Amino acid sequence: MEISVAEGLRGYLAEPHAKVSGEPPWPGVVVIHDALGLNEDARNITDRIATAGYLALAPDLYSQGGFVRCVRSVFRSLMAATGKPFEDIEAARHLLADRADCTGKVGVVGFCMGGGFALVAASRGFDASAPFYGPPPADMSILDGSCPVVGSYGKRDRGLADAPAKLEAKFSERGIPHDIKEYPNAGHGFANQFHLGPLNLLGKVAGMGYERDSAEDAWRRVFAFFAEHLRSTS
């Protein structure tokens, strides 16, 4: 359902079904959309996370102006690792953590641009982070205080060819629990399902697009990781 997350910030909230997921409280998960915005795919992903037993909230980082007006400023904020999008993500985290039907533990999932935000936000109050093909920050020291991270990348994603190795080295160096995996048959956007008609074929040729087997394995890993780090009572 569509909700107001904070003043001027819209979002999409999906709640678990008690008959399937048990009675509340449940852990929460903030879902950060990719550059295309809070579209049908982002809402479907949010629903999937709720079905797995998490309060899932996707804030619309383009709330105040829409795609054309906001996309450049949002990317600038990601590169600078500061700015209003991070305030919006924090507002979403607080909204979930403060709900009576939330355990107080909150994870974050992000895709492409959103995966970059999920990496930076991993050191800002979350209990687990799951970036899907998110670009590592230019200043890798930002990751020093990260929560546990489960990252998923495609080997055919030329733009992020060195990202898995960089993250593996950084998290190992700092002793941060992590699971970074690169999928040999996947490219950029392999866990997103867009309905772009003929452009889907062009994406495949360019090494982009949905790859079911890789996506399903990534979700299996994410939910196992979240079960360990968000459902634990310790």
Order of alpha helices (4+ residues) and beta strands (2+ residues): beta-beta-alpha-beta-alpha-beta-alpha-alpha-beta-alpha-beta-beta-alpha-beta-alpha-alpha
